[in-house]
Amino acid sequence: MKARIGIMPEKLIRMRVLAIAQGKYKPAKDEPKVWYTSFNAISQVLNPENVALLRLIDDERPQSVTELAEISGRKKSNLSNTLKALSEKGFVRMEQGEGRSLKPVALYTDFEITTMKELEDFLLELEHGKAA
């Protein structure tokens, strides 16, 4: 599945959230659900190693973090930290596995990164009281 990721300055991301909460803006169906402030911020989470890990999870469907460590050749402690970060950003879901184990599930394996000039312009107009 493909994740659509938007890039906008932090000020505009905050304005967007407030506009949604105030009923002044309704996001389009195809609008990104995940927003970052820069390509650099995205690349820290979706670096080539982590994208490869997400695809490995999707292909191999490991039943635990231990199994994923064995398949990937990564240390379990390092892998757990990476999975936590990916989970916090919404790219991985950790499900209850057998016993006390956690099973990683990749929610996205492909990514589309977009900037939305029309949305940025709308938010700036809203800030200045010009938006309808």
N, C-alpha and C positions, 0 to 999 in steps of 0.2 A: 504494500500500500504506500501511496505517496503522501508525504507531509508537505503542506504549503506553508512556507515560512516568510514572514514579512520583515522588512527592515525600515525603521523610522527612528528619528531622534527620540530620546527618552521623553522629552517634553511633550511631543506629539502622541506618543504611546499613552502617556498619562491623560492627556486631553481626550483621546479616543475613549478610554475607559470611563471617564467622567461623562462624556457625551452619551455613551450607551446607557449608563446608570440614570441619567437625567431624561432619557427618552428623546434626546435630540438627534441621535444617530442610531440607525439599525444596520448592523453589518450585513453585507451581501453573503449569500450562501457560499460562494467560492472564495471569500475573503480568508486570508490566513487566520488560523486560531492561535498560532505561536508567533510572537514578535521579539525581535532582537534590535539592539541599537546600532549594530555594525556587523560587517562581514567577519571582522576579527572575533567578535563575541560568538558568532555561530561556529567559526572554525575551531574554537576551543572545545566545544562539545561534539561537533560533527567532524572531527578530524578523520583522516583516512582509516586509521586503526579502529575507531569506534563505528564507522559505517561498515567496515568489514565484519566487525563483531555482530552488529545488528543483522547483517545478511547471513552470517554463520548460525545465529540463533534461529532465524527463520528457516534456513535450509535443514539444519540438523535436529531442531526441536528438542534440546536437552531437557531432561526431567529435573535437573537440579543445577545449582551453581557449581557444585563439585564436578558434575559431568561436563559442564561447559568449560571448566578449567582444564580438564583432561583433553577435551576436543581441541581447544584453542591453544593449549600450551602455555597459558598464562597462569600466574600465581593466583590462588583463590582470593587472597587479601586484596591484591591489586584489582582483580576482576570485580569483587564486591563493591569497591569504591567507584569503579567505572559504572557498574550497573545502577548504583544509587544515584549518581549524577544523571544518567540517561533516564532513569525513572522519574526523578524530580522535574525533568524537562518535558516529560510526556512521551518519550520515544520508546520506552520499555515498560512493561507491566510485570510486577512480581506476583505470581500466584502461589497459593499453597500447594506444595507438592506432597509426596508421600512422607508420612511422619512429620518431622519438623522442618523439612527442607523447603526451600523456595525455588520455584520454577520460573526462569526468565522467559518472557514472551515479547518478541519484537513487534511493536505496533506499526513501525514504518521501516521501510528498507530503501526507499527512494525519496528524494527531496527536491522541491522546487523553491527557489529563493526569489522573492519579488520585492520591488519597491512600488509604492502606489501613490504616484504624484497627485492624482485626483483626490485621494483621501487626504493627503497632506495639505493640499490647497483648501479643501473643505474645512479642515480643522483650524487652519490659520484664519480663514474667513469667520468661522464660529468664534474664535478668540477675539476678533475685532468687531464682532456684532454684525457682520455682513451676511451671514448664512441665513437662509430662509428656514 
